Amino acid sequence: MNRRSLALVFVVVPLLLASCGGGSGEETTTTVVETTVPTTEAPTTSSAPTTEAPSTTAAPVPTMPLTGLPVDDEAIAERPAIMAKIDNAPGARPQTGLTKADIVYEENVEQWTRFAAVFHSQGSDPVGPIRSGRTQDISLGTSLDRPLFVWSGGNPTVSNLINQSELINMSVSKAGPDGGYFRSTDKKAPHNLFTSTTNIWLLDAERGGTPPAQFAYLDEGGQTQGEEAAGVKLRMDGSMKASWEWDASSGSYLRTHDKAPHVEADGTRVSTNNVLILTCVYKVSVADSRSPEAQTIGSGAAVVLSGGRAIEGTWSRADNKSPWVLTTTDGEEIRLTPGRTWVELIREGQAVVVPSGGSVADTPYP
């Protein structure tokens, strides 16, 4: 990480002004008259006061909390985050909105995985398919300061816990007809429920808060940490297999599902600027014995891929209102490339990093 240092120049100008008087005399043969001219000493001038050079440090540029990129619109920067539960079952693909989310959490669920996509700097009209929530979403969402929680609903226990949490319930039933929910005709239920982030933000009524930063980001010109790496390959619960491959030309990681590029409905390749592989313990949810719940309070192993490099370290969160703290094995803070971030909440052993020069496609899944 480059750090700028500012040299302060101190100018000291000592001015020493002094004049000295001398004597003159006249001698005769009879008497000597000696005249002494008193010495007059000019008052000493004290040294000039120290002058400090004016500071040239520029004021910090305001940045978006969930990307670390400069703020273009203050109103957008101050609006609440939307956390939308997006389906990842085979019948749900291709999805819409994943490339517009500032942060995407990929969670293990009963089968396959599900995404908790966090929108703030950008929106997506439409977004989906929208599916049900899980108890693990409460811990992830609470640190966003009252996010607008977009989901299709859940069983009574999940619904009660969501309503008791700090998440703003924006389910189909709670949002009502102004929520923008609709069923598409190109997919079969339950994989065809969509909504609009514009509609959801209009329903906010100042209930949501402005999200704080969830990660630390590099300053402009900062260098990513770690060793060069080609990407990462992971296998999560059910039959979910995916990989991320570094693409230097775009400065991003490109996602593949099994052997096929992961694309959205409009043909856009799913990509991100940072990939975080966070190893979590999964416990059984109180809402459903079949439902795993990622424990995202505490600490665990982490691998951070950013800028074509990978570094091992640790993640930690003090409580559900705390952001993620990422540190190297030496205890140094890990900072991300400003931009979008994808977080893989894996079980131990579900991912393998592909070193530089290796082939992501040819690397076996873990």
C-alpha positions in Angstrom: 0.0 0.0 0.0 1.4 3.4 -1.0 1.3 6.0 1.6 1.9 9.6 0.9 4.1 11.5 3.4 4.1 15.3 3.7 7.3 17.0 4.6 6.9 20.2 6.6 9.6 22.8 5.9 10.6 25.0 8.7 12.4 28.2 7.7 14.5 29.9 10.4 16.1 33.2 9.4 18.4 34.6 12.2 19.0 38.3 11.7 21.9 39.5 13.8 22.4 43.3 13.4 25.1 44.9 15.5 27.3 48.1 15.1 30.4 48.8 17.1 31.7 52.4 17.9 35.5 53.2 18.3 37.5 56.1 20.0 39.7 59.0 18.5 42.4 61.0 20.2 44.6 64.2 19.5 48.1 64.7 21.1 50.0 68.1 21.7 53.3 68.9 23.3 51.7 70.4 26.4 48.6 68.4 27.1 46.8 65.3 26.0 43.1 65.6 25.5 41.5 62.1 25.2 38.0 62.0 23.9 36.0 58.8 24.3 33.0 58.2 22.0 30.6 56.0 23.9 29.9 52.7 22.2 26.4 52.4 20.9 25.1 48.9 20.5 22.1 48.3 18.3 19.4 46.3 19.9 19.6 42.6 19.1 16.9 41.5 16.7 15.4 38.1 17.7 15.2 35.3 15.3 12.3 35.3 12.8 9.4 33.1 13.9 9.3 29.6 12.6 7.2 29.4 9.4 5.3 26.2 8.6 4.8 25.5 5.0 1.1 25.3 4.1 -0.2 21.7 3.9 -0.8 20.3 0.4 -2.7 17.2 1.6 -6.0 16.9 -0.4 -9.2 16.3 1.6 -10.3 12.7 1.5 -12.6 11.9 -1.4 -16.0 10.6 -0.1 -16.5 7.0 -1.2 -19.5 4.7 -1.4 -19.6 2.5 1.7 -20.1 -0.9 0.0 -17.7 -0.5 -2.9 -15.0 2.1 -1.9 -15.6 3.9 -5.1 -16.0 7.8 -5.2 -19.4 9.2 -4.5 -21.1 10.5 -7.6 -24.5 11.3 -6.1 -24.9 12.1 -2.4 -28.6 11.0 -2.4 -27.7 7.6 -3.6 -24.8 7.3 -1.1 -27.3 8.0 1.8 -30.1 5.7 0.8 -30.5 2.3 2.5 -29.2 -0.9 1.1 -31.5 -3.6 -0.3 -30.6 -7.2 0.5 -32.4 -9.5 -2.0 -32.6 -13.3 -1.8 -31.9 -14.6 -5.3 -32.5 -18.2 -6.4 -29.6 -20.3 -7.7 -31.4 -23.6 -8.4 -31.0 -24.8 -12.0 -34.6 -23.7 -12.9 -33.8 -20.1 -11.7 -30.9 -19.5 -14.2 -30.2 -17.2 -15.8 -30.7 -14.6 -13.0 -31.0 -10.9 -13.3 -29.2 -8.3 -11.1 -26.2 -10.1 -9.8 -23.7 -7.9 -11.7 -25.4 -4.8 -10.3 -25.1 -5.8 -6.6 -22.3 -4.2 -4.6 -21.9 -7.4 -2.5 -23.2 -10.9 -3.1 -23.1 -13.5 -0.4 -23.4 -17.1 -1.6 -24.8 -19.4 1.1 -25.2 -23.1 1.5 -28.9 -24.0 1.8 -30.7 -27.3 1.7 -29.7 -28.0 -1.9 -27.6 -25.9 -4.2 -26.9 -22.5 -2.9 -28.7 -19.2 -2.6 -27.5 -15.6 -3.0 -28.0 -12.6 -0.7 -27.4 -9.8 -3.1 -26.8 -6.3 -1.6 -27.7 -3.3 -3.7 -26.8 0.2 -2.8 -24.7 2.1 -5.4 -26.7 0.6 -8.2 -30.2 -0.9 -8.6 -31.7 -3.6 -10.9 -35.1 -3.4 -12.6 -36.0 -6.2 -12.6 -34.1 -8.4 -10.0 -34.6 -12.1 -9.3 -35.7 -14.7 -9.2 -36.6 -13.9 -5.6 -36.8 -16.8 -3.1 -37.3 -17.4 0.6 -35.0 -16.2 3.4 -33.1 -18.1 6.0 -32.1 -17.4 9.6 -28.5 -16.9 8.5 -29.6 -13.7 6.6 -30.3 -11.9 9.9 -26.6 -11.9 10.9 -25.5 -10.9 7.4 -28.0 -8.1 7.1 -28.0 -6.5 10.5 -24.5 -4.9 9.9 -26.0 -3.0 7.0 -28.1 -0.8 9.3 -31.7 -1.7 8.6 -31.5 -2.9 5.0 -34.7 -3.4 3.0 -35.0 -7.2 2.9 -36.4 -8.5 -0.3 -37.6 -12.2 -0.2 -40.6 -14.3 -1.1 -41.4 -15.1 2.5 -40.6 -18.0 4.8 -42.0 -20.5 7.4 -43.5 -19.0 10.5 -40.3 -19.2 12.6 -38.2 -17.5 9.9 -40.9 -14.8 9.4 -41.1 -14.1 13.1 -37.4 -13.8 13.5 -37.1 -11.5 10.5 -39.9 -9.3 11.9 -38.2 -9.1 15.3 -34.8 -8.2 13.6 -33.5 -4.9 12.4 -34.1 -5.9 8.8 -37.0 -4.0 7.1 -39.4 -6.7 5.8 -40.1 -6.2 2.1 -41.6 -9.6 1.3 -44.4 -10.0 -1.2 -47.0 -9.7 1.4 -45.4 -6.8 3.3 -44.5 -4.7 0.3 -48.0 -5.1 -1.2 -49.0 -4.1 -4.8 -46.5 -1.2 -4.8 -43.6 -3.6 -4.2 -43.2 -4.3 -8.0 -43.4 -8.1 -7.6 -44.4 -10.1 -10.6 -44.2 -13.6 -12.1 -42.3 -14.0 -15.3 -43.5 -16.3 -18.1 -40.0 -17.6 -19.1 -39.6 -19.7 -16.0 -41.7 -22.0 -13.9 -42.8 -21.3 -10.3 -41.3 -21.1 -7.8 -38.3 -19.9 -9.8 -40.1 -17.0 -11.6 -40.7 -14.3 -8.9 -39.2 -10.9 -9.7 -39.4 -7.4 -8.3 -37.8 -3.9 -8.9 -35.2 -2.2 -6.7 -36.8 1.2 -7.7 -40.1 0.1 -6.3 -38.6 -1.2 -3.1 -36.6 2.0 -2.5 -39.8 4.1 -3.0 -41.4 2.1 -0.2 -38.6 2.9 2.3 -40.3 5.8 4.0 -37.0 6.6 5.8 -37.1 3.3 7.8 -33.8 2.0 6.4 -30.4 3.4 7.4 -27.3 4.3 5.4 -25.1 1.2 5.3 -21.6 1.5 6.8 -18.6 0.0 5.1 -18.4 -3.8 5.4 -14.8 -4.1 4.2 -11.6 -2.0 4.1 -10.5 -0.8 0.6 -7.2 0.2 -1.0 -6.4 3.8 -1.4 -6.0 5.0 -5.0 -2.9 3.4 -6.5 -2.7 0.9 -3.7 -1.2 -2.6 -4.3 -3.2 -5.7 -3.7 -1.5 -8.2 -1.3 -0.5 -11.9 -1.8 0.8 -14.0 -4.6 -0.4 -14.1 -8.2 -3.2 -16.6 -8.7 -5.2 -17.7 -11.6 -8.5 -18.1 -9.7 -10.4 -20.4 -7.3 -12.5 -23.5 -7.7 -15.3 -24.5 -5.2 -17.9 -27.1 -4.6 -20.7 -26.2 -2.1 -23.7 -28.1 -0.8 -25.8 -30.2 -3.1 -24.5 -30.2 -6.6 -23.2 -26.6 -6.8 -19.9 -26.4 -8.5 -18.4 -23.0 -9.6 -15.1 -21.3 -10.3 -13.7 -17.8 -10.6 -11.0 -17.0 -13.0 -8.9 -13.8 -13.1 -9.3 -11.8 -16.3 -6.6 -9.2 -16.5 -8.1 -7.4 -19.5 -11.2 -6.4 -17.5 -9.6 -6.3 -14.1 -12.2 -8.7 -12.8 -13.0 -12.3 -11.9 -15.3 -14.2 -14.2 -17.7 -16.9 -12.9 -18.3 -20.3 -14.3 -21.0 -22.8 -13.3 -19.5 -26.2 -13.6 -18.2 -26.0 -17.1 -20.4 -23.2 -18.5 -19.9 -19.5 -18.2 -22.4 -18.1 -15.6 -24.4 -15.4 -17.5 -27.3 -13.3 -16.6 -30.6 -13.1 -18.6 -29.3 -10.3 -20.8 -26.1 -12.3 -21.6 -23.8 -10.4 -19.3 -21.1 -12.6 -17.7 -21.3 -12.7 -14.0 -18.1 -11.0 -12.7 -16.7 -9.3 -9.6 -13.7 -7.3 -8.5 -13.0 -9.3 -5.3 -13.7 -12.9 -4.3 -13.6 -13.7 -0.6 -13.5 -17.4 0.4 -14.6 -17.4 4.1 -14.7 -20.7 5.9 -17.7 -20.9 8.3 -19.1 -23.4 10.7 -22.7 -24.3 9.6 -25.1 -25.3 12.4 -28.7 -26.4 12.1 -31.2 -23.5 11.9 -33.8 -23.2 14.6 -36.4 -22.7 11.9 -35.9 -25.9 10.1 -33.7 -29.0 10.9 -33.0 -29.4 7.2 -31.6 -25.9 6.9 -28.0 -25.1 7.5 -27.1 -21.8 9.1 -23.7 -20.1 8.5 -22.1 -18.8 11.7 -20.8 -15.4 10.6 -20.0 -14.0 14.1 -16.6 -15.0 15.5 -13.7 -15.8 13.2 -12.4 -18.3 10.6 -10.0 -18.9 7.8 -10.1 -16.6 4.8 -8.6 -16.4 1.3 -8.9 -13.1 -0.4 -8.6 -12.9 -4.2 -8.1 -9.3 -5.5 -6.3 -7.8 -8.4 -5.0 -11.2 -9.7 -3.5 -12.1 -6.4 -4.5 -14.3 -3.5 -3.6 -14.1 0.2 -4.5 -16.3 3.1 -5.7 -14.9 6.4 -8.5 -14.7 8.9 -12.0 -13.2 8.9 -13.6 -11.9 12.1 -16.8 -10.2 13.3 -17.4 -9.2 16.9 -21.2 -9.3 16.6 -23.9 -9.0 14.0 -23.6 -5.2 13.8 -19.9 -5.4 13.1 -18.3 -5.2 9.6 -15.9 -7.9 8.4 -12.3 -7.6 9.5 -9.8 -9.3 7.2 -6.3 -9.9 8.4 -3.2 -11.7 7.1 -1.5 -14.4 9.0 0.8 -11.7 10.4 -2.1 -9.6 11.6 -1.9 -7.0 8.9 -5.2 -5.6 7.6 -6.3 -6.9 4.1 -7.7 -4.2 1.9 -9.8 -4.9 -1.2 -9.8 -3.4 -4.6 -12.6 -0.7 -4.8 -15.5 -2.2 -6.6 -17.9 -5.1 -6.3 -17.3 -8.1 -3.9 -18.5 -11.7 -4.0 -18.4 -13.6 -0.7 -18.4 -17.4 -0.7 -19.5 -18.7 2.7 -18.0 -22.2 2.4 -17.6 -25.1 4.7 -14.1 -26.2 5.4 -12.4 -27.8 2.4 -14.9 -26.6 -0.2 -12.5 -24.5 -2.2 -9.1 -24.6 -3.8 -7.0 -21.7 -5.1 -5.4 -22.2 -8.5 -1.9 -20.8 -8.6 -0.5 -18.5 -11.3 0.2 -20.4 -14.4 -2.3 -23.1 -13.5 -5.5 -23.9 -15.5 -8.7 -23.2 -13.7 -10.6 -25.4 -16.1 -8.2 -28.3 -15.6 -8.0 -28.1 -11.8 -10.2 -30.7 -10.1 -13.0 -29.5 -7.8 -12.2 -30.0 -4.1 
